[in-house]
């Protein structure tokens, strides 16, 4: 029997979100119902609200979440009621060409729950990234649930569900930052700062944080940046080159996702260096680069989806590192808020006042 719970819904493009009563069905085969304990307010949710992802309104927002499995459907064996889990938006299928080649982190057939959550009038909701976790409970594919140590705070654990994992993974998994490397990170919000943390964890010798906001640059230093560049007043390409002996950084991570920042990343890297795009562009954006420069500079131009992570491998590992004191995931939590404060949290995010507002239920 479907349960009535509260959920934050984006009804239409750029409309204010609403706290609505939503219906969560009992889990079907391969599905799970999760009682949400905490969910971060991620920029991707704002993209959904603004129509920057698609126009499948109304959206049930929220995806960066942790909670406890309440019930599971037929055939579910990997998780059970009572398990503390972080939700992920890439449930690995195990049978596509990527999985069969031993590269499940690139799974081409990730899946979500088959049933739909709805409003009370029967209107079907589109859950953000197949999760929809600004809600008391949500329905997901069981493969979207990753068990982690229940001793960690839900507000901290949930951050691995998107932004923090995306940034750390962009440095370690996609960029393959190595000991002694120089790294530049363009854009020092939650994802960019996580990339700084990842670069430090990987042993980078020089980590250059680039942003237009001095407040964000100051925070990036606390996360491990060795140098900062305010690109509002300084040419970031020239600054990065100057800080790397005139050559450019070994790895440059674009955590903004705009054509102008991507060009900066492209020209701020060393010859044969790597550019990693982890910031999410919007559909209308286009990029133009001289093809001769693409050829002549060599190296690699990579996109990082979800930090090229494998949740079953990476989430427990990062939780362990946090508990050992080797990384501080709690530093990303600027504030905890109620479920009715999401609209205000979007305003604070847009103003650059927070790394993460986290809804605690």
N, C-alpha and C positions, 0 to 999 in steps of 0.2 A: 504494500500500500504506500502510495507516495506521501512524503513528509512535507509539511509546510515550514519553510525557514525564511530568514531574511537574506536578501542579496542585493548587491549594488549593481544597478542596470544603467547602461548608456542607451537611451531610447532613440536617439538620432544624432546626426552629425553635428558636433559642437554644442549639443544640448547638455545642460547640467545633468549630472547623474542623479538617480533616484534610488532610495531605499525601498525595495518592493518585497512583497511576499512571493516566493517562488516555490515551485513544486519539484521535489527531488524524488525520482522513482526508485524503487528497490533495485539493487544491482542485478543485471542480467548476466549471462555467461561471459566470463572474462572481465567483469566490471567490479568496482568497489565504491562504496560510499565512505567518504572521509569526513570526520568532524574536524573542521578547521580551527586551529588554535592561534595562528598568526599568519599574516600575509603582507608582504612588502608592496608599497605603491611604486610601481616600476614605470619608466617612461613609455614602455610598450603599451601599457594600459591607456595612457594619454593618447598615443597614436591611434588606438582603437576608437576612442571617444571622438577624435578629430576626423575619423574616416580615412586615416592614413594607411590602414592595413587593407581593408575591404569595406563594402557597404552592407554587410549581412547583419544589419541592426534588427532588433535590439541585442546588445552584447551583455553578457554577464561577465563583469570585469574581475580582474585579480588572477594571478597565476604563480606568484613567487611565495609559495606557502608551505607550511608544515602543519601536521595534525595527526590524529589517531584514526586508524581504520575502524569503522563502526560495523560494517558488514561487507561480505564478498559474495559474488555470484558463483554459479556452477563452473567447475573446472579451475578455479583459482587456487594455486598452491604456494606461490611465492610469498604472499602476505596473508595475515589472518587478523581477525578482530582483536583490537588491543595493541597492534603494532604501531610504534611511532614512526612516521614516514615524512620525507620531503617529497613534494610532488614535482614531477619533471614533465616537460612537454615533448619528449622524444621517447616514446615507448618502443623499445627495440623489438622488431618482428622475429628475428632469428632465422629468416628464410629467404630474404632478398639477396641480390647479387653481392651487396656490400657485406652483409652478415656472413654469407657463405664463404667469402674470401678472408674472413677473420678480421673484418673492419667494422664491427657493429656500431662504433661511434659515428659512422657515416650512413647508418641505416636509411634506405630509400623508401621504406614502407612503414614509417611510424604510424601509430594509430591512437584513436581516442575512443571514449565510450560510444556505443552505438545508439543508445537511447538519448532522448532529448530532455533537458530540464525546461520547464515552461513557467510563464506567468499563470496566475490563477484562472485567467480567461482562456487558457490553452495556447497562447502565443508562444511559439518555440523560441528559445534563447540560443544565441551563439556564444559558447564559453570562450573567453580569451585564451588563446593558445591551447584550446581543448581542455581547459581546467576550470575557470570560473570560480575563483576562491575568495572573492570578497563576499562570503556567504558563511552562514553557520555550518552548513554541510554542502558537499558537492559530490557529483558522480563523475568518476574517471575510469579509464581503462586501468586494470590492476597493474599493468606494466608501467604505468606512470607513477607508481608508489615505490619509493626507495627507502628501505629500512635504514635508520641510523641510530646511534646511541641516544636513548631517551633522556640521559642526564643533561643534555645540552638544552639551552633555552629555545623554545619554538620560534621566538622573534629572531634569533640568530640563525638557527638551522634553515628556516624558510628562505633566507637570502640566497642559499645555494641553488634554489629553484630557477633562478634566472640571472640577475645582474652580476652577482659576485662570481658565480661559476663562469659566466661569459667572459669576464675580464681576466680572471686568473688563467682560464683555459686558453684565451687568446695569446697570452705570453708563453705559457708552458707547452700547451699541446699544439697550437697552430703555428706560433712564431718560433717554437723550439729554442727559446732563449737559453743560452749556455753560460757556464762560468766565465766571467771576465768580459762578457759582451757589453756593448753600449746599447741602450734602449731609449727611445723617445716615445712618449704617450701623449697624443693630442686629444684633449678633452678630459677633464678631471672631475667628472661626476662619479656616480657609483661604479659604473663599469670601468672607467679610466683608472680610478684609484685601485680597483681590484687588479687591473693589469699591472699597476705599479707594485702591488703586493706580490703578484705572480713573478714579476721580473726579479724582485729581491729574493724571493724564495728559490729561484733558479740560479742565483749567484751572479746576477749582472753586476758589473763593476761601476757602471755609470747609468743612472736612470734620470732622464730629463722629462719633467712634467711641463706640458704646454697648455695654457688656457688663457681666456680673456678676463678672468675674475681672480683677483689676488686672494680672495678668501679661499677659493678652491685650490689655488697653488699652495697656500699655507697648509691646508689639510693634506695635500699630496705629499708634502715633506714629512708629515707625521706618519704617513703610510710607507715611506721608504725612498721617496725621490731624493736624489743627491743634488739636483739642480732644477731651477724653475725658469720658465720663460713666459712673460705676458705677451701674447701675440697681438694684443690690441695696440701695443706701443712699440713692439720689436718684430722684425721679420723673423718668423720662427725657423725658416729654412737656414738662413744665415746664422742664426743663434745656435742651432743644433750642430751645424758644421763647425762653428768656432769652438764649441765644447767637445768636439770629437777630433781634434787635430786637423780640421779642415776637410775631413772625409765624409762625414755623415754617420748616422747611427747604424749599427748592425741590424737592428730590428726597429721599425717604426709602426706603432699601433694607432690607427685612427678610430677613436672611440666616439666620434661625433657622427660621421656618416653623411657628409656633405661633399659636393664636388670640390669646393675650395680646400677643405681640410684633407681630402684624399690627394690632391695635387701637392699640398705641402708635405704630406707623408712620402709621396713618391720621390720628391726632390731632396728630402731631408735624410734619405737613407744612403748608406755607402754603396759603392759599386758592388754588385752581387749580393746586396743586402735584401732584407725581406720587408715587405709592407703587409700588414694585417689589417683588414677592414672588419671591425666588430660593431661599430655604430650602424644603426639601421637607417638606410635612406628611405625616402618616400617615393611613390611610384612615378612621379613626374620628373625626377632628377635624372640628368644625363651627364656623362663625363667625356671630355675630349682631351686626349694626350697625343703628342707627336709619336707616331709609331716608331720612328727612328730612335727616340729616347727610350721607348719600351724595350726595343731590341738592344740598344747600345749599353744600357745600364745593367743588363743581365739581372740575376737574382730571381726573386719570386714575388708575385703579387697574389695574396691569398685572402679569401673571405673566411671568417670564423663564425660558424653557426653554433651558438650555445657553447662556445669555447671548445668545439670539437670534443666534448666530454662524453664519457660513458658513465651515466649516473651511478650504476651499481659499483663501479670502481672508484670514481672520483669523489662522490659525496661522503662516504664513510671516511676516506682518507683525509679530506679537508677538515671534517669534524674532529678527527683524531689530532691533526696538527693544531687546531684551535684549542683543544683541551690540554695539549702539551705546552701551550703558550708560545708556539712557534709562529702562528699568525693570530691576529686579533679580529675575528669576524664581528665581534660586538662593536668595534669602532665604526662600522658602517651604519649602525642604528642611531639616527639623530633624535628620533622621538617615537613614542608609541601613542597611537590614537584609537578612537572608537570607530566602529563601522560606519557611523553617520558623518565622519569627518573627511571622507575621501576627496570630495570636491575642493575643500580647503587645502588638502595635501597636494593636489595638482597645482594649485596656485603657488604654494611654497616651492614646489619642484621647479616650476617655470621661472621663478624668481632666483633660483640658485641658492635657496636658504637651507637646503637639506641634502644629505647623501641619500638617506632612506627614511621615510615615514613608514611605520609598520602598524598595520591594523591588528590589534589584539582582541580576540573574541573570548 
